[in-house]
Amino acid sequence: MTQPSFPAPTAAAVDRRLVTVIVNPSAGRGRALRLLDGVRTELDRWAADVRVAPTRDLAHAGRLAAEATAQGRVVAALGGDGLAGAVAGAVARAGGLLAVLPGGRGNDFARGLGLSADPRRVAAELAGFQERRVDLPEVGGRPYLGIASVGFDSDVQIIANRMRLLRGRHVYTYAALRAVAAWRPARFTVAIDDGPPEVLHGWTVAAANAAYYGGGMRFAPDADLADGLLDIVLISRTSRLTFLALFPRVFTGRHVHTRHVRVLRGKRLHIGADRPFAVYADGDPLADLPAEIVVRPDALRLLVPPRRS
């Protein structure tokens, strides 16, 4: 059984007037970098000290986040969901405080938080955000924020990550339609918590901490960031035509009400398959099958918009 990669975190002392922006210069095909000056201008209006730390890769981003937390600073991730997930892991381990500034292609985690798609606006409003403890899942010991999925979704991600001409939702929609033609059903073995293994013949197995993925697809509509559970979405075997007819419903979350989709809940998920797949989360391959996904309740301190009454 996989052991936690970090213990229950102790909150580090953080001065919210001190902000380190960790930016992925290539996120959103350079979008994050183009918006960086505007983000910094908005932060400078209310923060006492703002520093910018460009990152070379996800491992480097984690080190930068740990250093900023050790200095008592808020860590703001300016990039896509993959950067936010990598930074979140480092921040959680250090007991720091994370802010998400959407600068990538899909920005699904920010969408689920109700943030503006414009990171400059988020930066301007950040001073009024509230701190909230949220869960942080891991696959193979690597943290992510949104949805980890495998199977058909793995093929979709491979195509999407190669795309250069399309953006946002259109990338994933196009990639999904491309992947359908070549897909053949997989045989998955799924075990939740201490339950017995179950065989699923079908398309996808996913473990969701948040509702959205794929540039706006509401894949796990009832997922809760702070319930201590994963929403486990299982899509069983259908014909290609049925799958294509079902596909538009994923943008509203209505797909979960069809007989081809089941949503279960648990704290731990073990997945195997009859052929090799990589588990993708937040746009990046994090582990190969077989893999175990676990959720760490209340592991992350996150800045979120104030709750409306």
C-alpha positions in Angstrom: 0.0 0.0 0.0 1.3 3.4 -1.0 2.4 5.6 1.9 1.8 9.4 2.0 4.6 11.3 0.3 4.1 14.1 2.9 2.6 14.2 6.4 -0.4 16.3 7.4 1.0 19.8 6.8 1.6 22.4 9.4 0.8 25.9 8.3 3.8 28.0 7.6 3.9 31.7 8.5 3.0 33.6 5.3 2.8 37.3 4.8 0.1 37.8 2.2 1.7 41.1 1.1 4.7 39.2 -0.2 4.1 37.4 -3.4 6.3 35.3 -5.6 4.9 34.7 -9.1 6.2 31.4 -10.6 5.6 31.7 -14.3 5.9 29.1 -17.1 7.1 31.2 -20.1 5.7 28.8 -22.6 2.3 28.3 -21.1 -0.6 28.9 -23.4 1.9 29.2 -26.3 3.5 32.2 -24.6 0.2 33.7 -23.2 1.4 33.7 -19.6 4.6 35.6 -20.5 2.7 38.1 -22.6 0.4 38.8 -19.6 3.1 38.8 -17.0 3.7 42.6 -17.0 0.0 43.3 -16.5 -0.2 40.7 -13.7 2.7 42.3 -11.9 1.2 45.8 -12.3 -2.0 44.6 -10.6 -0.1 42.8 -7.8 2.0 45.9 -7.2 -1.1 47.9 -6.5 -1.7 46.1 -3.2 1.3 43.9 -2.4 4.3 45.2 -0.6 6.8 43.1 -2.5 6.3 41.1 -5.8 9.0 38.8 -7.3 8.8 36.9 -10.5 10.5 33.5 -10.9 10.4 32.0 -14.4 10.5 28.2 -14.3 12.4 25.8 -16.6 10.3 22.7 -15.9 7.9 21.3 -13.3 10.6 20.1 -11.0 12.2 23.5 -11.0 8.8 25.1 -10.3 8.5 22.9 -7.2 11.9 24.0 -5.9 11.0 27.7 -6.5 7.7 27.2 -4.6 9.5 25.6 -1.6 12.0 28.4 -1.5 9.3 31.1 -1.6 7.3 29.4 1.1 10.4 29.2 3.3 10.7 33.0 2.9 7.1 33.5 4.1 5.7 34.4 0.7 2.5 33.6 -1.1 3.2 31.4 -4.1 1.2 32.4 -7.2 1.4 30.0 -10.2 1.0 31.8 -13.5 0.6 29.1 -16.2 -1.5 26.1 -16.9 -3.0 23.4 -14.8 0.1 21.3 -14.9 2.2 24.1 -13.4 -0.4 24.8 -10.7 -0.4 21.1 -9.8 3.3 20.8 -9.5 3.5 24.0 -7.5 0.6 22.8 -5.3 2.6 19.7 -4.2 5.6 21.7 -3.1 3.5 24.3 -1.4 1.5 21.7 0.5 4.6 19.9 1.7 6.0 23.2 3.0 2.6 24.3 4.5 2.6 27.4 2.3 -0.2 29.3 0.6 -1.0 29.0 -3.1 -2.8 31.3 -5.5 -3.7 30.3 -9.1 -3.3 32.8 -12.0 -4.8 31.2 -15.2 -2.2 31.6 -18.0 -2.3 28.2 -19.7 -4.4 26.5 -22.4 -7.3 24.9 -20.5 -7.2 26.7 -17.1 -9.8 24.2 -15.9 -8.9 24.3 -12.2 -9.2 28.1 -12.2 -12.6 27.7 -14.0 -13.8 25.5 -11.2 -12.8 28.1 -8.6 -14.9 30.7 -10.5 -11.9 32.8 -11.4 -11.7 35.1 -14.4 -9.9 33.7 -17.4 -7.8 36.9 -17.3 -4.9 36.5 -14.8 -4.6 40.3 -14.6 -8.1 40.5 -13.1 -7.4 37.6 -10.7 -4.2 39.4 -9.6 -6.1 42.6 -8.9 -8.7 40.7 -6.9 -6.3 38.5 -5.0 -6.0 40.8 -2.0 -9.7 40.1 -1.2 -9.5 36.3 -1.6 -10.0 34.0 1.4 -7.8 31.1 2.5 -9.3 27.7 2.3 -8.0 24.2 3.0 -8.6 21.8 0.1 -7.7 18.2 -0.8 -4.7 17.3 -2.9 -4.6 14.0 -4.8 -1.6 12.1 -6.0 -1.0 9.5 -8.7 2.1 7.4 -8.3 3.2 9.9 -5.6 2.9 12.9 -7.9 0.3 15.6 -7.0 -2.3 17.1 -9.2 -5.2 19.5 -8.7 -8.0 18.5 -11.1 -8.7 15.2 -12.8 -6.5 12.2 -13.4 -7.7 9.9 -16.2 -6.5 7.0 -18.2 -7.6 5.0 -21.3 -9.3 6.9 -24.1 -8.3 10.1 -22.3 -4.6 9.1 -22.5 -4.9 8.9 -26.3 -6.7 12.2 -26.4 -4.0 13.9 -24.4 -1.2 12.6 -26.6 -3.0 14.2 -29.6 -3.8 17.4 -27.8 -0.3 17.9 -26.6 1.0 17.7 -30.2 -1.5 20.3 -31.4 -0.2 23.8 -32.3 -3.0 25.5 -34.3 -6.0 25.2 -32.0 -6.6 26.6 -28.5 -8.6 25.9 -25.4 -11.7 23.7 -25.7 -11.2 23.3 -29.4 -7.9 21.4 -28.9 -9.5 18.7 -26.7 -12.6 18.5 -28.8 -10.6 18.0 -31.9 -8.3 15.5 -30.2 -11.2 13.5 -28.8 -12.8 13.2 -32.3 -9.5 12.1 -33.7 -8.9 9.5 -31.0 -12.4 7.9 -31.4 -11.6 6.6 -34.9 -8.6 4.5 -33.6 -10.0 3.5 -30.2 -10.6 -0.1 -29.2 -12.1 -0.9 -25.8 -9.7 -1.6 -22.9 -10.1 -4.0 -20.1 -9.5 -2.1 -16.8 -9.1 -3.5 -13.3 -10.3 -1.0 -10.7 -10.2 -1.3 -6.9 -11.5 1.4 -4.6 -10.3 1.7 -1.0 -10.4 -1.8 0.5 -13.0 -3.1 -1.9 -12.5 -6.1 -4.3 -11.1 -5.5 -7.8 -13.7 -4.9 -10.5 -13.3 -5.3 -14.2 -14.5 -2.6 -16.5 -14.6 -3.0 -20.3 -14.8 0.5 -21.8 -13.3 3.9 -22.4 -12.0 5.7 -19.4 -11.3 5.6 -15.7 -10.9 8.9 -14.0 -10.3 10.2 -10.4 -11.5 13.7 -9.9 -10.7 16.2 -7.2 -12.3 19.1 -9.2 -15.1 19.3 -11.8 -13.5 20.4 -15.0 -10.9 19.2 -17.5 -10.2 19.3 -21.2 -10.7 23.0 -21.7 -14.2 23.3 -20.1 -15.6 19.8 -20.0 -17.6 19.3 -16.8 -16.5 15.8 -16.4 -17.1 15.3 -12.7 -19.9 17.8 -12.0 -20.3 16.9 -8.3 -16.6 16.8 -7.4 -15.8 18.7 -4.2 -12.3 20.1 -3.4 -12.7 19.7 0.3 -14.8 16.5 0.9 -11.7 14.2 1.4 -12.9 12.0 -1.5 -12.2 11.3 -5.1 -15.1 11.2 -7.6 -14.3 8.1 -9.6 -15.8 8.3 -13.1 -16.1 5.0 -15.1 -17.2 5.1 -18.7 -18.2 1.6 -20.0 -18.1 0.1 -23.4 -20.3 1.6 -26.1 -20.3 1.9 -29.9 -18.4 4.8 -31.4 -21.7 6.3 -32.5 -23.2 6.2 -29.0 -20.0 7.7 -27.6 -20.1 10.5 -30.1 -23.8 11.1 -29.3 -22.9 11.2 -25.6 -19.8 13.5 -26.0 -21.6 16.9 -26.1 -23.2 16.2 -22.7 -19.8 16.3 -21.1 -19.7 20.1 -21.3 -22.7 20.4 -19.1 -22.1 17.4 -16.9 -25.2 15.6 -18.1 -23.2 12.6 -19.3 -23.1 11.2 -15.7 -26.9 10.6 -15.9 -26.6 8.1 -18.7 -26.3 4.3 -18.2 -22.9 4.2 -19.7 -21.3 6.3 -16.9 -20.9 5.5 -13.2 -19.6 7.8 -10.5 -18.2 6.2 -7.4 -16.4 7.8 -4.5 -13.3 6.8 -2.4 -10.1 7.8 -0.9 -7.9 5.4 -2.8 -8.0 4.0 -6.3 -5.9 1.3 -7.9 -6.0 1.0 -11.7 -4.6 -1.6 -14.1 -5.3 -2.4 -17.7 -4.8 -5.0 -20.4 -2.4 -2.8 -22.3 0.0 0.0 -21.5 -1.5 3.5 -20.7 -0.1 6.6 -19.1 -2.3 8.3 -16.5 -2.7 12.0 -17.4 -3.6 14.8 -15.0 -3.7 18.5 -15.6 -2.5 17.9 -19.1 0.7 16.0 -18.2 1.6 12.2 -18.0 2.2 11.5 -14.3 2.4 7.7 -14.1 2.1 4.5 -16.1 -0.3 1.7 -15.3 -0.7 -0.1 -12.9 -1.0 3.0 -10.7 -2.5 4.1 -7.4 -4.3 7.3 -6.8 -4.8 8.7 -3.3 -6.3 11.9 -1.9 -4.7 13.9 1.0 -7.5 15.6 2.8 -7.0 19.3 3.7 -3.4 19.1 2.4 -3.3 22.4 0.6 -3.9 26.0 1.7 -5.4 27.8 -1.3 -6.6 31.4 -1.9 -10.1 31.4 -3.4 -12.7 34.1 -4.1 -14.9 35.0 -1.1 -18.0 32.9 -0.8 -21.2 34.6 -1.9 -24.0 34.6 0.6 
